[in-house]
Amino acid sequence: MSIARLTDAEREEALAVLPGWNLREDGLALVRVLKFADFNAAFGFMTRVAIQADKVDHHPEWFNVYNRVEITLTTHDAGGLSRRDVDMARFIDAVAP
Protein backbone atom coordinates (compact mmCIF):
# COMPACT_ATOMS: atom_id res chain seq x y z
CA MET A 1 0.00 0.00 0.00
CA SER A 2 1.43 3.34 -1.05
CA ILE A 3 0.99 6.25 1.34
CA ALA A 4 0.75 9.66 -0.31
CA ARG A 5 2.75 12.58 0.97
CA LEU A 6 0.71 15.75 1.53
CA THR A 7 1.00 18.47 -1.07
CA ASP A 8 2.10 21.93 0.04
CA ALA A 9 -1.54 23.09 -0.06
CA GLU A 10 -2.74 20.09 1.97
CA ARG A 11 0.02 20.66 4.51
CA GLU A 12 -1.00 24.32 4.92
CA GLU A 13 -4.67 23.31 5.32
CA ALA A 14 -3.71 20.80 8.00
CA LEU A 15 -1.63 23.34 9.93
CA ALA A 16 -4.55 25.78 9.84
CA VAL A 17 -6.76 23.33 11.75
CA LEU A 18 -4.09 22.00 14.12
CA PRO A 19 -3.37 24.78 16.62
CA GLY A 20 -0.32 24.11 18.74
CA TRP A 21 1.39 22.07 16.02
CA ASN A 22 4.35 23.42 14.10
CA LEU A 23 6.07 22.30 10.96
CA ARG A 24 9.56 20.94 11.57
CA GLU A 25 12.30 23.01 9.91
CA ASP A 26 12.65 20.55 7.03
CA GLY A 27 8.89 20.62 6.38
CA LEU A 28 8.60 16.84 6.74
CA ALA A 29 7.00 16.52 10.18
CA LEU A 30 4.57 18.04 12.64
CA VAL A 31 5.91 18.89 16.10
CA ARG A 32 4.13 19.77 19.32
CA VAL A 33 5.27 20.20 22.92
CA LEU A 34 2.77 19.55 25.70
CA LYS A 35 3.12 20.22 29.42
CA PHE A 36 1.16 18.37 32.09
CA ALA A 37 0.62 18.76 35.82
CA ASP A 38 3.15 16.05 36.63
CA PHE A 39 4.80 12.87 35.37
CA ASN A 40 1.73 10.73 36.07
CA ALA A 41 -0.47 12.94 33.87
CA ALA A 42 2.13 12.98 31.09
CA PHE A 43 2.56 9.22 31.21
CA GLY A 44 -1.20 8.65 31.23
CA PHE A 45 -1.51 10.81 28.12
CA MET A 46 1.30 8.90 26.43
CA THR A 47 -0.42 5.63 27.26
CA ARG A 48 -3.68 6.78 25.62
CA VAL A 49 -1.77 7.87 22.52
CA ALA A 50 0.23 4.62 22.44
CA ILE A 51 -2.93 2.51 22.47
CA GLN A 52 -4.40 4.47 19.56
CA ALA A 53 -1.10 4.45 17.67
CA ASP A 54 -0.94 0.69 17.97
CA LYS A 55 -4.52 0.35 16.70
CA VAL A 56 -3.83 2.42 13.59
CA ASP A 57 -0.22 1.21 13.16
CA HIS A 58 1.17 4.74 13.10
CA HIS A 59 3.56 5.60 15.90
CA PRO A 60 4.85 9.00 17.01
CA GLU A 61 8.41 9.88 17.73
CA TRP A 62 8.40 11.36 21.21
CA PHE A 63 10.49 12.48 24.11
CA ASN A 64 9.34 12.74 27.73
CA VAL A 65 10.93 14.33 30.76
CA TYR A 66 8.79 14.63 33.88
CA ASN A 67 5.72 16.69 32.81
CA ARG A 68 6.85 17.56 29.28
CA VAL A 69 6.12 15.50 26.16
CA GLU A 70 7.54 16.47 22.77
CA ILE A 71 5.85 14.72 19.84
CA THR A 72 6.99 14.46 16.22
CA LEU A 73 4.69 13.01 13.57
CA THR A 74 5.93 11.99 10.14
CA THR A 75 5.28 9.13 7.76
CA HIS A 76 8.55 7.51 6.77
CA ASP A 77 6.91 5.47 3.98
CA ALA A 78 5.67 8.72 2.40
CA GLY A 79 8.94 10.59 2.92
CA GLY A 80 7.19 13.30 4.94
CA LEU A 81 3.74 14.30 6.12
CA SER A 82 0.72 12.21 5.21
CA ARG A 83 -2.96 12.15 6.10
CA ARG A 84 -2.04 9.60 8.78
CA ASP A 85 -0.02 12.26 10.62
CA VAL A 86 -2.93 14.70 10.48
CA ASP A 87 -5.30 12.04 11.82
CA MET A 88 -2.90 11.19 14.65
CA ALA A 89 -2.44 14.88 15.50
CA ARG A 90 -6.22 15.28 15.72
CA PHE A 91 -6.44 12.28 18.05
CA ILE A 92 -3.64 13.71 20.21
CA ASP A 93 -5.43 17.06 20.36
CA ALA A 94 -8.62 15.29 21.47
CA VAL A 95 -6.92 13.58 24.44
CA ALA A 96 -4.50 16.36 25.38
CA PRO A 97 -5.39 18.68 28.27
FENJOTA-V900879 format. One line per field, one symbol per residue. phi: phi as a letter, one per 30 degrees, with the letter a starting at -180 (. if undefined). A space follows every 50 residues. Layout:
phi = ???
This chain:
phi = .dcddddeddddddddcbdjcbddedicacbbccbbdadedddddddddd ddeddchbcdcbbbbhccbccbcacddcildbeddddddddeddcdd
